[in-house]
Amino acid sequence: MNTTTNIPSRDMLKTQAKRLRSDLAARGQTISHAQALETIAHQWGARDWNTLSAQAADAVTGWAPGQRVAGHYLGHPFVGEVKAAQQSANGFWSLTLRFDEAIDVVTSVHFSSFRKQVNVTVNKDGQSPQKTSNGQPHMVLQAA
């Protein structure tokens, strides 16, 4: 197996297998889910699904709906929960976070803008690629 390739999560690999089955079914070819998983494993250079699945588990840490999190959003501390999570092929995660307490996301003394829920993109370490004007990531996230 090629060790320089970043293997997606098991969920992403299973989604690929489902898409393969669906595409083949649309063309009149039927394969079992197990056959689709084996085919995906071979496409990733693995001997079989079990080998690929084991390597995927070691390769990916991630975010999951229902997971408790804490961190800073635009410099403001928060505690909350992951409402939705989707891994991108490039290793980033699209998350919807729901804060336990609404946070004021502006620093102005003239007005406030409270948020209870935000959509963010973070890497596997929980940092957003976008940065504020002072160079800090918009989101810094950790599992609580």
N, C-alpha and C positions, 0 to 999 in steps of 0.2 A: 504494500500500500504506500502511496506517496505521502510522506510525512510533512512535506512542505505546504500541502494544501490545507486550508482551514476547513474542517468538516463542520457542516451545520449541525444544529441540535437534532435530536431524535424526532421531535415534532416536525421540524422542517423537512427531514428526510421522509417521514411518513406522508407529509403533504405532497411531496414530489411523487411518491408511489401512487397516491390517490389520483393525482393529476394524470399520471401515466395511464392508469386503468381507465379513467374517464375518456382520455383522448383516443385510446385504442377502441373502447366501446363505441365511440362515435363513428369509428371506421368499420365497425362490425366485427372486431376482434375482441374476444373475451379472455381475460386472464384472471387468476385468483389474486387476492391481496398478497398472499405469500410469494407468488411469482413476481408480482410488481416490486415487492421489497427486495427480493434477490436481484432483480434487474437493476434497481437503484444501487445496490451494494456493488455490483460489477461495474457500473458506470463510475463509481467513486474509487475504483481500483481495489476493492476489498474482495476477499475470497467468497464471503457469504454475508447475509444480513446480520448474523450474530457478531461477526468480527467488526463490521462497520458500526453497529449499535454500541458496542463496548467502547470503541474509540470515540464515538460522538459524545458519549457520556463524560469521558475524561476531557474532551476538548472544549466543552462549552459550560460556562457558568452564566446564569441568566436571571431574568425577572419573570415573575408569574403572577397572574391575577390572584388577589387575596393576600399577597405577601405584604407584611408590615415593613414600612420604610421610614427613614428619617433623613434629614439633610438640610440644605440651604437652596432656596429658589430666589434668584435675583438678590442674593445676600440676606434673605430673611429665613430664619430657621423654621422648620416644620416637622411634624410627625403625621404620617398618614398611611394609605394603603394603595397598592397597585390595583386599579380598576380594570385595566386592559393592558396587554403586552403582546407585541409582535416583533420577532427578530427579522432584521433585514439581511440580505445576502452579504452585505459588506461588514457585518459584525456589529452594526448599531441596532438599538432597540427603540421602537416607537412605543411610548408608554402614556397611559392616561392615569394620572395620580389624583386621588381624592384626599384632601387634607382633613385632619380631625377638626381643626379650627381654621376658619378663613384667615388668610394672611394679607396684609397690605403690601402690594407689590411695587409701590412707588415710595420715593424718599422725600417728596415735596411736603412742605408744611401747609401748602395751600389746598391740597385735595388728597383724597384717598381712592384707591382702587383695590377692593378686596376680592380675593379669589379663593374659592373652595375646591376647585378642580382645574387642572391644567393638562395640556398635551405637550409632551417633551420628547426629544430624541437624545439618547445617551449611549455611550459605549458600554462594554461589558463591565467596566469599573464604575459606572454610574455618573460619568461626567459628560456634559453636553459639549459638542464641538463649538457652539456659539458662545461668544464671550461678551461681557459687558464692556463699557468704555474703559474701565480700569483693569481689564485683562482677566477678570475672574469668569469662570464658566457660569452660564445662566443657571444650570442645575448641577448640584453636587449631591449624590444620592448614595445611601448605604442601607443595607438590610438592617431592620431594627431588631 
